[in-house]
Amino acid sequence: MSKKPILLGVLGGLGPMSTFYFCQLLTSHTHAQSDADHIDMIISSRATTPDRTAFILGHSKCDPLPIMIEEAHRLTAAGADLLVIPCNTAHYFYEGLQRACSIPIVNIIEETVKALHAAGIRRFGLLATEGTARSGAYARISASFGMECLLPTQAEQEILSTIIYDEVKQNRTPDPARLEAVASALLARGCERLVLGCTELSLLKPHLQKQEDYLDALEVLALRTILACQKTPIGFSDPLLRSGKEDFV
């Protein structure tokens, strides 16, 4: 008797474009000979969830966690066996959300740090929202692996924030050169790899000149999700992810 397929719940809308890009990654990187070989999933895109960075930085009193819990419960009630959140900043609320859920949630930050550690990276630069940077989640987890997470300067972070909030989230096309300028500055300060730690920035990766300098956290999440759903990953261009093996469990 064949195993019951795992039903994936995608807790999305944080932001909406990134959610559906993540689902595209899942589909394009799953080995399949028919529709039935793909991952069964249900998608929540609660775009009206309060902004995560605004709450983390104290600019808003609207806590996103209650709505995230509500959506997680809806996905669970619909039969989801596993949850993923294609948003790095939302993982500030990971522990509270996991406590409120009866099913496991894949942690994009933990899995990305594990991937870096497996590759022997000792220092990496974080390209993310200010909320993710200020939360210290990447720094804490990487320190437990003996790694250093280097943050952009305030001026560099403002460039990233503009790209994320004033361009991608407003359906404007960013100039990749501005992201690459911040990346070059971090590489010059000794970073061995740069993490695209915001799923809006993940959308820019196909347009970056030296893609080998970057590890896309959303691609890591896609790989780990495909494996967790007991499917075979294919087609990842990053050498760190290409084999699809569980090298950084």
N, C-alpha and C positions, 0 to 999 in steps of 0.2 A: 504494500500500500504506500502510495507516495505521501510525502509530508504535506501538511497543510501549509499553503503559502503564507509568508509573513506579510501582514498588512501594515504598511508604513503610514504614519501620520506626519504630515509636514505642517509645522506651526509657523506660518509665514505672514506675509504682508509687512515685513520689517526690513527693507522696503519691498514693495510689490514686484518690481522688475527683477530684483535679485532672487525672489522666491521662484519665479518661473524660469529664470536662467538656471537655477539649481536643478529644477525638474528636468530641464533640457539636458544638463550634464548627466543626470542619472540615466536618462533614456539613451543618449548617444554613447555612453561608456558601459553599457550592459550588453554582454554577449547574448544575442537572441536570433533565433531563426523564425520566430513568429511573434505575434502580439502577446501570446500567452507566456512567453519567456521573460517578459519584462516584469518590473516590480509593481505589485498592486499597491496603490497609494490613495490616500484621501488628503485633500489640501485645504487648509484654512488660510485665507489671506485677509486677516483682520487689519486692514490698512489704517483704521482709526485708533489703533493701540497708541497710547501716549508715547511721545518721543523718549527714547531710552536715555540718550545723552543729556537732554535737558533736565531729566530727573536726577541723574547721577551727579551732574554739576551743580545742582541746587537751583537751577533756573526755572524749574516747574515743580509744583507739588502734586502733579498728577502721576501717581505710581502705576507703571505699566503692569506690575506683577498680577494684580487681581484679574485683569483681562486675559493675560497669558494663561493663568490657571483655568479660567473659564473656557478658553479655546482648547486647552489640553484635555479638559474633561469632556468636551464635545467630541474630540477626536477619539478619546478612549471609549466613550459610550457608543461611538460608531464602529468600534471593533478594532481600533489600531493596536498593534502589538509592540510598536516601537515608535518613538518620536524623534524628530530632528528639528532644529531651529536654524534656518539659514541666515543667521545674523550674529555676528561676533559680539556686538554691544549688549544684546539681549542676554548673553551668558553671565552678565553681572547678577542676574536673577536666577541663575541655574539652580543653586542649592535649594532656594525656596520653592521653585517650580518642581524640582525632583521630589522633594518631601511631600508635595501635594498630589503627586502622580503615582499611580499603581504600576506603571510600565516604565522601562528604562528610556533615558534620553541620551542620545549620543552627544558628547561634548566637543564642539568644534575646536575649542582652544586646547584642550588636553591632547586631542588627536594630532593637531598641527605641531605642537611642541614635541610629541613623541616622534613624529616624522623627521623633524630637525635633528633630534638627538640620535636617531638611527643613522642619519647621514654624517654624524660626527661634527655637526655644527656647534661651535662654542659661543659665538656672538652673532646675533641677528638683529636687524632693524625692523621696527614695527610701523607699518603704514596703516592707520586705522582712524576711527573717530576719536575725538578728544575724550569721550566717555569711556571708550575701551582703554585708551592710554592711561587716563587718570585712575581707572578702577584697579590697575595693577595686576589684573588676572594673568596676562601673559608673563609678566615679570615673576610673579609668585610661582607659577607652575614651572617655568624654565629654570628658576633657581633651584628647585628640587631635583633637577637633572644636572646641576652644575653648569648651567648655561647663563649667558647674559643677554638681556633684552634691552636694546638701546632705543630710546625714544627720540623723535625729531625735536628740534628746538621749537619754541613757541611760534616763531615766524614761519617755520616749516609746517607746523601743525595747522596754522591758519590757512595755508595753501591747500592742505588736504581737506580741511573742513569746507572750504569754498567749493572744491571739486565735488565733494559728497553732497552737501546740502543745497548749494546754489546752482549746481549744474546737473548731476545725475538725477537727483530726486526731483528736479524740475524739468526733466526730459530735455535738457540742453546737452550738447555734445562737448565734453571737455577736451582741452588740448593735452594729449598724453605727455608732451614735453615738460609740462609743469610738474606732473607726478614724477617724471624721470629726473628732474632737477633735484627734488627732495631725496629720491633714491640715491643719486650720485653722491650727495652730501653724506648720507649715512654710510655708504660704501667707503668713502674717503676716511671715515672715522673708524674703520676697521671691521665693519660688518661683513660676514661671509655670505649671508643670504638676507633677502628682504621678504618679509611676510606681508602679503596682501591680506590684512586683518580686518577689512571691512568689505562686505559683500557687494557694496556699490563699486568699490575699487576693483573687485574681481571682474566686473564688466569691461574694464579697460585693458585687461591683460592681453587679449589678442592684438591690441594696437601698440604694445610696448616693444621697443627695439631689441632689448637684450632680455628675452623672457627667461633665460637660464638663471638670471640674477634673483628671480622671484619664486616664492612658494605661495601658491594661492590657497588660502584656508578653505575656500568653498570647494575647490577640487579635492582637497584632503577629505572634507566631509562627504563628498560624493563617493569617493573610493570606500571609505569606512562604512557608508550606508549600504552600498552595493554588496559588500562582503557580509555585513550584518543581516542582510536580507537573503543570504545564501545564493547569490548570483555571482557570475564570473565577470570581473571588470576587464575592459579592453580600451585601447586607444589613448591612454594618458600619455601626453608628450613629455611631461616632467620626468627625468630619470628617477627621481625619488618615488614616483608613483607608477611608473610604466609597467612594472611587472605585475602589479596587482596582488603581490604576495602579502601576507600578514607579517611584514618585517618589523613593524613597530607597535605590535600589540603590547 
